[in-house]
Amino acid sequence: MNTQNNTLDELLAELAGLDVQLSLDGDSLSIAAPRGAITADLQARLKSHKTEILARLAARSEAEINNTIVCDPKTRHEPFDLTDIQQAYWIGRTDLAEHGSVMCHYYQEFESEGLDLKRLEQAFCKVIARHDMLRAVIDSDGRQRILERVPEYQLGVSDVRGCREAVVHDAIMEVREAMAYEVFDASQWPLFNIHAVQMDSAKLRLHVSVDLIMIDAESLSKMIWEWRRFYDEPTLDSSPLDFSFRDYVLAEKSHRESNSYKQSLNYWQGRLEDLPGAPALPRPPAGLVECDNSVRVRSRKQLAADIWGPLKDEARDRGITGSGLLCAVFAEVLAAWSRESHFCINLTFCDRRPIHQDVEAQLGDFTTNVLLEADMKAASILERAKLLQDQLRKDLDHTQVSGVEVLRRLNRHRQQRSLVTMPVVFTSLLGHKDGATNVLFSSNWLGEQVYGISQTPQVSLDFQAYEENGGLLLQWDSIAADYPDGVLDAMFSAYHGALEALSKNPSRWQAGDLVELPQAQADIRHEVNATAAEFKPELLHTPFERQAAIQPDAVAVIGHDRTLNYATLDRESLSLAHNLVSRNLQPGQHVAVVMEKGWQQVVAVLGILRAGAAYLPVDPALPDTRLQYLLKNGEAVVALTQAKFVNTLAWPSSVHVASIEPLPLDAPQPKPLQPRQKPGDLAYTIFTSGSTGQPKGVMIDHQGALNTVLDVNSRFAIGPQDRVLALSALNFDLSVYDIFGLLAAGGALVIPPEDARRDPGDWTKRVLEYDVTLWNTVPQLMRMLVEYHDGSDAMFFDSLRTVMMSGDWIPPSLPGRISRLLPNAAIYSLGGATEASIWSILHPISGPTDHLVSIPYGKAMANQSFHVLDPRLNPRPDWVEGELYIGGRGLALGYWRNEAETAHRFVVQPNTGERLYRTGDLGRALPDGNIEILGRVDFQVKIQGHRIELGEIEFVLKQHPAVHEAVVEAREDAAGQKHLVAFVVSHSEARNNPAFDPAALPQQLLTFVAGELPRYMVPSCVMPLQALPLSGNGKLDRKRLPEPDWHSGQASATHSSESSDAELTPKAQALLAAVESVLGQTGIALHDNVFDLGGNSVQMVQINRRLRDQLGLELPVAEMFNHATLASYASYLETAANAPVSNEKAKARGADQRAARARRRARAVTAE
């Protein structure tokens, strides 16, 4: 480049054109640039002009300081607004928000020798005198105020000098229990508490509790440093600074009219649509854990300087800052334990804008936050870290709009009223210092830190990191009750383990995965998937042939119109096989079986397999077009059927149709046929519904199906004494076990007529008449049997010894009812997929299950494996939702004539090389090795930015005493808006109750669900049904659920309670007056929504307070958020109990709550 262009102005203009941003970082030059923008030439020119650039930036900064700030000592003690983050903390002190009822809190205990207690107290009083925000309070209207005068602060003292060790310990614990989780009254000074326990003549335990709504972490560090200065030098001047935090807040507020603020606002507004939610971390099992938001636990780890220093240098060499490194690894851990790999981290930092020369010396809450989007789909760790850091740099250019404000707008944009959606917080204090040393929290002069905990309202997991003596100190403070046991420990261990792994092996930066499954969990996964069993590889029908030779006269099939022994079944199936071979069928070629339930099906499938062909089951009740599609697509040249269908179905001309008839009694025994296929060849193909609308043909080989059959027979000791009631259709793979499982063991099939497959009365007759021992159906058919005999004497079912249920969700209440009906029966849950040879996982059900959300899916069966994997096919940690994959001998050959779908569904695990089937089911691994199924991938819906598992809503609905069955769907209305719709069937007992009002049930259920789940999970309407529609196989048929009537008052969540024409009662008038007064607006109507009018959560509290004062009623703030419009809330006011606020009752209730919390905290503190 020409040297004449190397002037400073031209260089700066060139950099601006490349979107390169220069700023001061203390005495250093900070450069933020798009990737590749800084060439070697530009780098050299920047270096040569560095001194001039620093001077230019310093002058610009000084100009901004002089032109922006206005100090106003006269109004120093007048009220002023809270900052955005202070507002969030203030609201979080109430029980309004999730993870609320706590203050933003620092609590630390120091143990020292030789500190002078009186001198310590006097020094702290000087700090109070110097800093306004240590004399500040928050009034009931949500504004803060610096008090002009406060009393001399006195430290609390417990003197246990000379006492026994146990007495000293009790004194310390008593103070800890009182202070570690205290919540100050923000309207009363002081918002801190310091207490000393004098242990002996020189030894001191100092307990320090500070409400961080007034000062942030960096200010806290400065406060401790100044405390030491005044302790060491008592004569130092403690006069207040001229510049106040009030001046700073007002200056920041006035800046909101600037173009730069508007640009930041536009930046965030444009990202609202696609901004993801918080990490979907595991939650404890529903109903088993009572969450106490007030109890936090701390995980703490220190990385030594010889580990942290080189690691930070290595990251810097790769273009990653120290904080960027910590945040990137945090995101890796969150992604490993989160259901989604795309989420937001709530990143907090101290944002002291240089608008006055005394800003750095001031104490106050300068905290702001950024909702940092993390998308963890990139290929390597380094690439993901750079993308995250680049995103953060962009976001930091727009921090004039806080993350709290972005969150408000996000909720408004998505029409949500949830006060918190970003409870996972990251705070890095690297680079911050206390003003005199290079150490943050230089508190060693107070003694050794022996115990500490922090709390932040609306936060569930709080990451903190800062440097100390060259090393790195990591702290995670979390609500233990928010997570299943062991999850937080595993996450924290994985985090510092990942840092150490990067330190030991820098090449890991280029790897795809950083976080590994905890070793203890990996060991359990290996153990439960070590399922090798010795089953001789042979053909699916070979065991039947052995049984026919061993016991020819034993009964094999009991049909409604014919009974066959093994000899007859052997003879007729072998005769059929000869006929098929004579038609030149090739091994593995399809022969269709188009039949309803009957003995003919058994003869047909055995004959087809013995001929070397594969059977293709087709339901004769299918529409003509579907039947013809299956026969043509399956390339069947022969179709076996029953006589009544030969001339009544629309057979393709290319298919030869033959009916199965009994052989004459004098027909000769056919000669044996040599096997024409191998165990790995095709045995049958079952067509299942496909996502494209066309069915998919699942191809199962002999060895896969036989492996499952022999495993079940071995587990349950199935033998010649056993009989199964064969209810499943031939095109449903439970029928594969009914036929080949029982015939392999020498047992018998009891086959009802087609018209009795849904008749529990007929089932009962056949179970009793033929001593049926084995039940094998979907859960719904067993429920039908239980319902049929509800309340009757069950002892006559003593023959049934084994109940197997699979193919659908098992209601937790069902096993108990089965046990009452079938007291001798062992109950099992089985699962898997048609694509994996009937079943692949099994769980014995024993003991009470009514309290469970779901019955465990179980553990892998013989020669099979079951996995919960993430999108990169890595194992998910315990409790983390992932997709279920099946491996092992049972996997299908693929999909018939569909290579693309086969490649999509059947994948290879990259680390192990194991072939796996992607089931489309969602589940999670439990610590005991069992797997819990959570639903289907396609039953998880996203509404207004929230991912919702429909099964969770269904579970809550079923807890209502009037509900027998419930199904929830996501449906679109005429405008294309997606809504949740609940379909419910009420209990017969409820319907028979004279007090039962079916018209009132929908609204009752909506209220019930609203009390259990977040607002966004409450259905828009409820549709009562007489019964849920079932498919031919007894499964729920979702396609036959009716369309909702969006305009029905019975179904709607809100229509029945809202009206814009509602008469203005005195309470409604008071409500509108309070809203207009707080919002400063007129003309507000009952159909309006406070949030849509621009209101926020703080103003909701103010409205509530005005109503409480005016109406004299006790009104929970949370109720305002449970009503979509003012009309709805006005209706609530009319029906609210007219009980006046009782101070005595409120005090008594508060005392009870504090006592209960104290007991819980004591247990937590003792455990810690």
N, C-alpha and C positions, 0 to 999 in steps of 0.2 A: 504494500500500500504506500502511496505517496506520503512523504514525511510532512508535507504541508497540511495534511488532514489530521495530524496528531495533536491538535489542540484539545484542551479539556472539554470545552463546550461541544465540540463535534463528537468526541468520544462518548460523552454522556447522552447525546442525542442518538447516536448509533446504538448504544445499549438499550435505551428506552424503546427504540424500534424493534429490538429483539426480545422485548418483554423481560429484560434483566433488571432486577430491582436491587438497589444498593441502600444500605442502612447502617447506622452506628450500632455496634454491640460493645458498649463500654468504650475502650480505646481502640477497638478492632473494627475492621471493615467486614460487614456481613453481605454476602452475595447470594441472591436467589435467582436462578435462571432455569429456563426450560432445558431439557436434555439436549446436549449437542450445541447449545448456543455459544458457549465460551470456547472459542478456538484457541489454538496455541498463540496466534498473533494477538488476539484480544487479551489473553492472559498476560502476555508480556507488556502490553500497553497499560493495562490496569496496574500492574506492578510498578511501572515507571511513574504513574500519576497518583499513586496511593496517597501520598502526603497531601496533595492538593485536594483530592476527593474527600479525605477525612476532614479537612478544614472547611470545605464547602458544606458538607453535611452537618458539621458542628454549628456553623453559622446559621444554617436553615433551622436547626433544632432550637437555637437560642431565640430566633425570630418568632418561631411558633409559641415558645414559652411566653415571651413578652406580649404577644398579641392575643393570647387566648384566655389567660386566667384573670379573674377579678377577685381579689381578697376583700371580704366584707365583714370586718370585725363586729360591726353593730348588730348584724343578724346571726351572729355565731351560734346563739342558743335557741334560735327559732327552729321549728320542725322542718324536716326536709325528707324527700322521698327515699325509700329503700332502693338500692340497686336491684337489677334483675335477679342476681344470685341471692341477695338477701331476701327478696320476696319469696323465692323458692324455699329458702331455709325457714322463713317465718310460717308459711303455709304448712311446711313439713312438721312443725311442732304440734299440729293438730292431728286428729285421727282421720282427717279428710282424705289424705292421699295414702296410697300403698307405701309401705315402709315409712310411715309417719310416726307421730307421737314421740319424736326424739328431737333434740337440738343438734346442731352441728357442733361437735364436742371434742375437745382435746382433754385427755386425762392421763397424767403421768405421775409415777411415784419415784422419788429419788432417795437414796440412802447415803448419808454422809457422816463424817466426823469433824467436829471443830467449827461448824457454822454457828455464828452468833445469831440467835433467834430474833432478838430485839433489833439488831442492826439490819437483819434481813427484812423485817417489817418496815422499818423506816425507809430503806432503800426502795421498796416497792411503792410506798406512798409517793415518793418523788417521781417514779415512773407514771403513776396515775395523774399527778399534777401536771406533768409535761404533755401528756397525750390525751386529747379530747375524747377519742373513741373508747378509752377505758372509763369514761364518765358518761357514756351514752346509754339511752334506753329506747325502747320502741313503744309508742303509745298504742292504745287499743284501736286507733283508726289506721294502723299499719304505716305510720310515719315515724322516723327516728328523730331523736333530739339529744343534743349535748347539754348535760346539766352544768349549770354555772358553778355550783358548789356541791360538794359531797362530804360526808363525814370522814374523819381519819379512818383508814381501813385497818382492821385488826385481824391478824392471823388467828385461826382457831388452833387451840393447843390441847393435846391429851398428854398428860404427864404420867408415865408409867415407869419412871426411873425407880430402880430397886425392886421391881415386881418380878414374879416368876416368868419364865419364858412363855408359858401358855397364856398368861395375862397380857403380855406384850403382843403376842400373836393375835389374840382376840381383839385388842384395841385397834390394831392395824386393819383387821378384817372388817370391823365395825365402820371405820372411816371409809374404807374402800366400797363397802356395800352402799353407803350413803351417797358417795360422790361419783363413782365410776359411771353411773347411768342417770345422774340427776338431770332434770330439765328445769332451767331457771325460768322464772316469770320475767319475760323480756321487758315488761313495763316497770320493773323494780330493779334499782341498782343495789349491789353490783352484779354484773354478769360474769363473775369469776368467783372462785372459792379456793383458798389456800389454807391447808391445815397441816400442822406439824405434830407428830407423835414423838415425844422425847423418850428415848429408849433407855439411855443411861446418861451419865454425866456429860458425855461428848457426842453420843450417837443419836442421829436424827433421821426419822422417815418423813419426808416432805411430800404431801399429796397436793397436786396442782390440777385444778379443773377450770377450763376456760371455754366460754361460749364463743364459738368462732363465727357468729353472725355479725360481730362487730370488727373483728380483726382476722386476717387470713393467716395462712401458715408462715409466710415470709414475715409478716408483721409480728407474729408470735415469736419468731426467732429474734427479731430486732428487740422485742420487749424483754426477752430473757437476757440479751446482751446488755441492754441499758440497765437492767436490774443489777447486773454484775458491776457495771461502771459506778452506779450510785452506792453499791455496797463497798466497793474498793475505795471510792473517793466521795465520801459523804458530803463534802462541801461543794460539789459541782452544782452549777445552776440548773434548776428544774423548771424554768419559766416555759409556758406553752409556746409552741410555734405560732407565728403570725398566720401562716397558711393552715386552713382546717380541712378536714375530710369533707365537710359540708361544701366548702368552696369547690373542691374537686368534683363532687357529685353534680353540683349545679352546672359546672362548666361542661361536664360530659353530657348532661341533658340538653344543654343549649346546642351542643354539637350535632344533635339529631336533625337539625334543619340544614346541615351542610350537604353538599353534593357527594362527598365521600361516603357519608352515612347512607344516602339514598342508593349509591352504587352497591354498597354492601348489602343493603336490603334487597335490591334486585337480584343480586347473586344468589342469595339464599332462597328467595321466592321462586326462582327458576329451578331450584333443586328439590322442592318439596314433593313433587309428584313421585320421584324415584328414590327418595331418601329411605333407606331401610330402617327397621326397628332395632331394638337392642338384641344382643346375643340371646338366643333361645336356649339358655342353660337348663340343665335338669332340675325339675322340681320334685319335692318329696311325694310319695304316693298319696293320692287324694284321701282325705278322711283319717289318715293315720298320724298326722303331725299337727299339733296346735302351734301356729307360728306366734312367736313373741318378738316383735320388731325391736324391743328395747335391748335385747341381749346380743352383743357382738362378740366375735372371737377374733383373735389376731394370730396370723402366721408371720413369722419373722425369720429372716436369713441374711447373713452378711457374707458378701464375696470379698475375699482378701484382695489387697492392692495388687499382688502379683498375678491375680487372675483378672481382675477388673481392668487394670491399666492396659495390658496388651490387647484385651478383647475390644476395648474402646478404640484403641489405635487401629486395630484391624478393621473395625467398622468404618472408621473415618477414612481409611485408605480406599474403601469401597464406596465412599460417598454417602455414608450413613452417620448421622450424628449420634452422640451417646443416648440422648432421649429418644431419637428415632429408632435406635437399636432396641431399647427397652419396650417401646410401644409395639414394634414389629413382632417381637417374641411374645408379648402379651396377646396380640391378635392371633398368633399361631396357636396358642393354648386355648383361647376362646373358640377358635374355629374347630379345634379338636373336640371340645365339649359342647359345642352348640349344634342345634339341629340345622341351622343354616350357616353357610360360609360367607354370607353377605350381610353385614350388620353395622351398627354404629357404636362407637366407643365414646362415652361422655368424657372428653378430655378437658381437665381444668388447669388453669395456670394463673399466675399473678400478672395482671396487665396494668402496670403503673405507667400511664402515658406521661411523657415529660413536658407537662404543661406548666410546671412551676419548679423553681430551683429547690424547694423543700419537699417535693414529692417523695424522694427517696428516704427522707427522714421520718415521714409521716406513718403512723399506724392507722390501719383501716382495713376494710374488706375490699381489696382491689381484685378479687377473684372474678374471672369470667370463664366461660366454657365454650368449647367447640364440639359440635356433633360430628365426629370424624368418621367418615364412611370407610369401611374396610371391606374390600372385595377380594377374597382369598383364593381366587381361581387360577392365578398365574402359575406357571410351571415350576419355578424355583423359589427358594426362600429369599434369595437376594432380589429377585425381580419383584416379589410381593412386598418386600421391605421398601424398595425404592418407590413403588407405586403408592404405598401408604404415606411415605414421607413427602412425595410430590403433592399428594392430596392435602396433606396437612399444611404445606407451604401456601397452597392456594387459599385454604381456609383462613390461615392466619392473616392474610391480606384483607380479610373481610370480618375481622373480629369486632368492628364497631357495633355490629349486631350480635348480641350474645346468643349462646346456645339456648338459654332459657327462652328468649324471645322467638327463636327459630322453632322451638318445641311448641310454644303456644300457637304459632301460625300453622305448624304441622297438624296439630289437633283440630284447629279450626278448619283447615283445608280438607281434612278427612272426616270432618263432622264428628269428632270424638270429644268426649268430656274427660277423658282419662288425664289425671294430673301428672302422671309420671310414666314415661315409656323408655327412659334411658337410665336404668339403675346401675349400670356397670361403669365405673369411673376410673380414669387413669390420671395420676398426678405425678409428674416428674419434676423434682426440685433441683435437678442438676444445673449447676451454674449459678444458683442463688446462694447468697451468703448474708451474714448477719450485719455486715457493715464494718466490722473491724477485722474479722478473721476470714479465712477462706472456707469456713465450715458452717453449714446450716445447722441450727439447733445446737450451738456451742454451749450446752447445758451441763457439761461435766463438772463445772464449778459447784453445781447444786448437789452433786453426788452421782453415784452409779444409778442408771435407770434399771429398776428392778421389776417394774410392772407398768403396763400402759395399754390403753385402748382408745379408739376414736369412734365416733358415730357421725353419720351424715344423713339427714332426713331425705327420703325418696331415693336412697342409695342402698343397694343390696351387697355389692362387692366394690370395695374401695382400694385401688392399687396406689401405693405411695413408694417413692424411691428418692433417696438423696445420698450424697457422697459424704464419707466421714473418714478422715485420716487416710485418704487415698483409696479406700475401699468403697464398696457399694452396699448400702443398707436397703433391704427390700422389706416392705410390710404390706400385708393384705388384711384389711379389717372387713368383716363380713357378717351377715345375719345367718347364723348357723342353721336356723330352722327353715331357711329358704331353700336348702339343698339337702339331698339325701346324704345319709352318713357316708363319710369317706370321700365325697366328691371334691370338697375344697382342699383337703389334704393332698389328694392326687393331683389336682390342678397346680397347686403351689409347688409341689415336688417336681412336676413336669416342667414348670417355668424355670426354676433355678437350675434344674438338670439340663435344660436346653441351652441356657447361657454357658454352663460349664462345657457342654458338648461343642459349642462353637469356639470356645476358648482353646480346647484341646485339639480340635480338628477344623481349621479354617476352611477346608474343602467342603464342609457341610453347607456353606453358603450356597453352593451350586446344586445341592440336593433338592429333591422334590418335597420331602417331608422332614420336619424338624422334631415334631412331638411324637414320641412312640407310646404305644400302649403300656401302661404300668406293668412291671414284670409279674407282680402277683396276679393281676388280671390275665395276662398272657398265659401264665401257667394253668389257670383254671380253664381258659378257652381250649388250650391244647388237651387238657384232660377230658373235657366233655366231648371233644370231637375225636378222641381216640376210640373209635367204635368198631375196629376191625373184628370181624367174626367169620368163622369158617363155614360157608355154605357152598356145597358142591355146585359148580356152574353147570346148569342143564336147562332144558326147555321148560316153559311154564306149565305144560300139561303132563310132563313126565311123572311127577309124583302121583297124579291121578291114575296113570297106567299101572303104577306099582300097587296102589290100593285096590284096583280092580282085580289084580292077580291074587292079592292076599285075602280079600274078603268080598268075593263076587256077589254074595247074597245079601250083603248089608245094604240098607236103604241109602240112596244117594240124593234123590230129588223127590220132594213131596209137593206136587202141584195141586191146584184145586180140582183138576179133572183127571190126573194120572200120577202114579207113583212109580219111580224107576229105581231099581237096585243098581249096584255097580256093574254087574254083568250086562244088564240091558243097556245101560248108558254107554258102556264100552263098545258093545256090539253096534248100536245105532250110530254112534259118532264115528266109528271106524268105517262103517258102510258109507256114510256121507263123505268121509275123506277119500275113499276110493272113487266115488262119483266125481268129486271135484278134481282129483288128479287126472281122471279121464278127459277132462275138459282142457287139459294142457295148461293148467295154472302154473305160473312161475313162483318160486319161493319168494315170500314177502309180498306177493300181489294181493290187493285188497279184494275181499269178498264181503259184501254188505250183509248185515243182519238187521232186517227191518221188521221188528216184532214188538208186541206189547208183552207184559210179564207172562211167563209161562215156561213149562219144561222144555219147549222147543228151543228157547234161547241157549240153554246149557248144551243140548245136543249140537246146536249149530256152531258155537264157538269152539267146542272141543274138536268137532269134525274139521273145521277150517284150519286150526293149528296143526292137527295131525296130518293134514294134506300139505303142510309146508307153507300155507298162505297166512295172511294176517286178516283179522276181522275188523270191520268198520261198522260200529253200531249206529243205527239211525232210527229216530223216533218216528213211528208211522203216523203220529198225529200232527207232524209238521205240515205247514202249508206246502202246496205242490211245488212252488218255485224253489223253496228251501230244500225240499227233499231231492229234487232234480239236481240242484246245485251240488249238494253233497255227493250224490252218486257220480256225477260227471267229474267234479273236481277231484274226487277220491279215486277216479279211474277204475271203478268197480265194473267188472264184466259179468259178475254173477251176484244176484241178490237173493238171500234166503229169507223167507217170510212164513207167515201162517196162512192157512187156506183162505180165510175171509178177506185177506188183503190182496190176493193174486189179481183179482179183477176190479178192485175198487180204488187202487192208488194210481197216480199218474206216472207210470214207470217210463224212463227213457228207453227209446228203441234199441239202444246199444247194450242194454243190460238184460241178461238171461235171468228170469224170475222162476224160482222153485220154492215150493212149500215143504215144510218138514212134517212128515207123517210117521206114525208108529210103524215099525217093521212087522211083518207077519211073524207069529210066534215060531213058525217052522223055517224062518229064513236062516240060511247057513251062517256060521261065524266067519266073518271076513278074515283074510290073511293079514298078519301084521304088516305095517308099512315102516320102512326104514326112514329115520328122520331125514328131512330134506332141507333143514335149516340148522343154523348154529345158535348158541345162546345169545350172541350179540346181534342177531337178526331181528327184524320187525315182528312183533307179536300182535299189536293192535294199534289203531289210530282213533283217537277221540277228538272230534271237532268241538272247540270251545268258542265262546263269543270273542270277537276281536275288536280292538279299539277303532279299526278302520271301517267297521260295519260288516265286514266279511269274516266268517268264522275261520279259525286257525286249526289245522289238523295236528294234534300232538302225537308224535310217533314214539311208542314205547317198545323197547326190545324185551326179549324173554328174560334175560338175566336180571334186568332192573326190577321188573314186576315180581319175579320169583323171589328176589332178595327180600322185598317187603313182606311178601306172603309168609316166607319161612321165619322171618324175624318175629312177626306177630304170633305165629303158631308156637314158636319156642317160648316167648315171653309169657303167654297166657295159657300154656300147656293145653293147647287145642288138640283134641283127639277124636277117636271114633264115637265117643259119647256126646259130642257137641252137635248142636243144630242152630242155625242162624235163620232169623226171619228176614228173608231177602226182599226188602222194600225198595231198594234203589233201582232206578232205571238202568238199562244196559249201557246207555251213553253217558252215565255218570260213573266215575271210576271206583266208587265204593263197591260197585257190583263186581269188580275184578277180584276183590278179596272174597266177597260172598261166594263166588263160584270156585275159584282156584284155591282159596285158603281152606275152605271146608273139605273140598275133594282131596286136597293134598294130605289132610290129616285123617281121612276116612270118615268124616262127619257127613252131615246132610244139610241141604237147603230146603227151607219151607217157603214156598212161593205163593203169595196171595194172588187172587185174580186182579186184573188191571183196575177194575172199578172199586177194589177194596184197598188200594194203596194209600188212601187218605182216610181210612175208616178205623179208628182205634178200637171200636167194638169188634170188628173182624180180627184185628191183630190179637186182641185179648183171647178170643176163641182159639186161634191157632197156637199161641204161646202155651195155653193150657192143654190143648189136645195133643200137641206133639212135643211137649217138654222142651221148648226152645231154651237154650242156655246162653246164647250170644246175641247181643243187640248191636247193630252197626248202621247208624243213620246220621243224618244231620241233626243238630240239637232241636230244631223246630219240631221234628216228628216225635222225639221223645217228650217234648213239652206237651204235644197233643195227647199222648198217652197219659201223662201225669194229670193233665187237666181233666181228662175223661174220668179218671178214678179219684179225683180230688175229694178227700173226706171219707173214702171207703176203706174197708179192711184190706190191707195189701198183702196179707200173708200167703194168699193163693199164688203169688208170683215167685214161689220159692225156687223154681227151676232156673230162672235167669241169674247167672253168676257173673257175667261180664258185660258191661255197657261201654261201647266205644262211640264217641261223638266227634264228628269232624265236619269240615266243609263250611262252617260258619261260626260266628261268635257264640260262646256259651254264656248265657246270663249267670252271674254269680249266685243267684238265688236258686238255680235249677238243681245243682247236685244235692242240696239238702232235701229237696222235694223228691228227687229220685230215690234217695236212701230211705225215705219214709215209705215209699211205694214198693221198693225192691230191697229189702233189708239184707239180702244175701249177696247182693251184686257189688263187685268192685267196679269203680267208675274211672274211665280214662278219657282224657282229651288227646286227640291226635290231629296233626296238621301237616301241611305241605302244599303240594301243587300237583295238578294232573301231569305237569311237565317233569315230575320227579317220582313217578311210579307210586301213586296213591298217597302214601304218607312218608314223611321224613323226620318227624318230631313227635314226641309223646310226653305226656305228663299224667302221672297217677293223681287223681283228685281224692283227697282225704281230709277229714276235719271240716270245720265251718268255713264257708266261702262267701256268705252273704255280705260280709264287710268289705270284700275286695272290689276294686274297680273292674278287674278282669281276671279270669282264670289264667295262670301261667301257661304259655305255649309249650314249654317243656325243654327237653334236651334231645339231641340228634339220635336217631335210631341206628341200627347196625349197618356198618359199611356206608354210612352217610355222614354228612357234616352240615352244620347250620351256622350262619355268620350274620352279624350285624355290621354293615360296612358303610363308609362314607362315599361320596361321589368319586373319589380316587381309589376306591376299593380297599381302603385301609380299615382295620377293625375299629369300631367305635368303642370308647371306654364304657364302663358300666354306667347304666342309667341314661345314656345318651341315645336319642332316637336316630335310627338309620334305616336303610333299606335291608330287607332280609334276603339272603342268598343261600341257595342249597347246593351242596356238592356231593360227590360220591357216586356209588354204583347205580343209583336209581335214575340218574338224569336221562331225559329223553334224547333220542337221536337228533331231534330238531323238529321243525314244523314242515309239514308235508308241502313240497313244492313252494317253499317260501324261504329262500336263503337269506334275504335281507332281515326278516324278522328273527330268524334263527341267530344271525350274527349279532343282532341287537340284544336279544334276551339271554343268549348263552355266551358267557365271556370267560376270559382267563385271568385269574388273579396274578398280577405282574410279579409279586414277590415269591409266591409258592408254585406258580404254574398250574394250579388246580383249576379245572373247568367248573364253572359255577352257573347256576340259573338265577337270574334276577326276577324275584317273585312279584315285585310291585307292592308288597306288603311293607308296612312300617312296624318296627319293633325296637326293643332295647334289651341289652343283656343285663341280667341281675347279678348281684355279687355271688349268689350260690351256684351260678352256672346256668340257671334257667333263662329262657328267653320269654319276654312278655310281648305279645302282639298288640299293636296300638291302632291298627286300621289299615286302610289302603292309601297309597300315594294319591289316587284319584278321589279319595274321600276327604282329603285335606284341601280346604278352600281358602282363598284369600279375598277378604272383603274389607274395603276401605283401608288397605295397607296392612291388615292383620291376618296372619296365617292362623286358621282355625281348624282344629281336629274335631270333626262332627261327633265322633264317639264320646268326647268329653261332655258335650251338651246332652247327648242321649242318656249318659249315665246319670246326670243330675236330674233330668226329667223323671227317670225311673225311681228316684228316691221319693217322689211325691206319693203319698198314700193312695191317691186315686188312680195312678197310672200303672197299667199292666205292661204295655209295650210302647216304645217310642222310637221314631226314626227322624233324623234331621237331614234336610237337603238344602242346597243353595239353589235358589230359583230366581229367574229374572222377571221383573214386572214389565208392563207394556212399554215403559220408558227405557228399558234395557238396564235398569238398576238391579244389582244382585242383592238378594235378601236371604236370610235364614228362615226356613219354614219347618215347623215341627208337626209331625203326624203322630197322633197318640191314640192308643186304645185303652179305655179305662177298665179297671177291675170290675168283674161282675158284681162283687160285693158292694162296690161303690154305686153302680147303676141301680142296684136293688134297694139302696137306702132311700127312704122317702125324702130325706133332707138333701139328696144329691140334686144339684142344678146343672145340667149339661151346658146350658147357655153361659153359665158363669165360669165354667172350667178353663176356657182359654185364658181369660184374664188372671185367674188364680195361678195358673202355671207360669205365665209371664212374670208375675210378681215373685213367685217362688224361685225361678231361675235367676232373676235380677238380684236376689239375695245371696246367690251362691257364686255367680260368675261375673266377669267384667261386662260392662254395658255392651261392648261390641259383640259379645257372644250370646246376647239375649235374642231369641228369634223375633222376627217381625210379625209373624202370625202363627197361630196354632190351629190345626185342623183335626178335630176328633173323627175317628173312623170306627166302624164296627169291628173290623179286623184288618190286619196288614195283608196285602196281596202276596201270594207265594207262587214261585215257579213250580214246574212239574217235579223238580227235585226237592221241593220243600224249602228252598232258600227264598229269602225276601226278594220280590220282583220290584225293584225300584222304578222301573219304567211304567208300572201300572199305578203308581201313586198319583192321586188326582192333582190337577192344577189348583193352586190356591185362589180364593176369591179375595182379591186385594181390597175390595171395597166393602167387605163384610165387617160390620162392627163386632161380630162374634170372633172373627179371626184376628183382627188387627190389634197390634200392641198399644196403639194410642188413640184410635178414632173414638173409642167409647168414652174416653176421659177428657178429650180436648174439644173446646168449642170457642171460636172467636166471638160468638154472640152471647157468651155466658154473662148472666146478670152480675153486675159489680156489687158483690157483697162487701160489707165493711172490711173483711180480711183481704179480699181482692184489691180493694181500694188502697189499703195499707201497703200491700205488696207493690202495686204500681208506683205509689208515692216513694217508697224506699228505693226502688230501682231507678226511677228518674232522678232522685236526689243524689244517689251515689254515682251514677253514670253521667250526671250533668246534662241529661237530655229530656226533651218533652215529647208528648204524643206517643208514648210507648203503649202498646196494646197487649192484650192477653195472649194473642197468637205469636208474639215475638219470643225470641230466644236470647238470653242474656249474652251468650258468647257471640252470636251473630251480630249483636249490637256493639261489639267491641269490648265487652266486659272480660275481666280476667278473674282468676281464682281469688286474688286478694279482695276484689270488689264483691265477690260472692260472700266472703266472710263479713264484709261491712254491711251488706244487705241483710244478712242473717241477724247480725247484731241489732240493727235497727228494728227488725220485726220482733225479735225477742223482747226488746225494751218496750215497744209500743203495744204488743199484744199480750205480753206477760206470759208467754208460752215457752216451754222448753222445746226448741226446734233444732234437731241435729243438722249441722251444716251439710253433711253428706246428702241429705234428702234433696237439696237444691240441685245436685248433680244427677239425681235419679229421674228427673222430670225434664222432658225435652223442651217444653214451652212453659211460659208463665201461667197459662191456663191450667196445665197439668199440675203445676205446683200449687196454684190457687185451690184446686180441688183437694189436694193433699191437706192444705191448711184447714179446709172446712171439716175434714174428717179426722184431723189430728186430735189427740186427746186434749181436752180443755184443762189440762193440769198445769197450773202456774209453776213457774220456776221456783223450786224450794232450795234456798241456800243450805239449809241443814241437811236435806237429803243429798244435795250435790256434794257437800263436804263429806258426808258419810260414804257415799258411793266412791268418791275419790280416794278416801282413806282405804277402803276395801281394795280398790284397784292397786294402790301403791303397795299395800301389804302383799298382795298376790305377786306383784312384780318383784318385790324385794326377795320373796322366797325363791322365785325362779332365778334371779340374779345371783343369789347366794349360792345356789347349786352350780351356776355357771362359773362364778368366781372361784369357788372351791375347786372345781374341776381344773380350772386354768392354773 
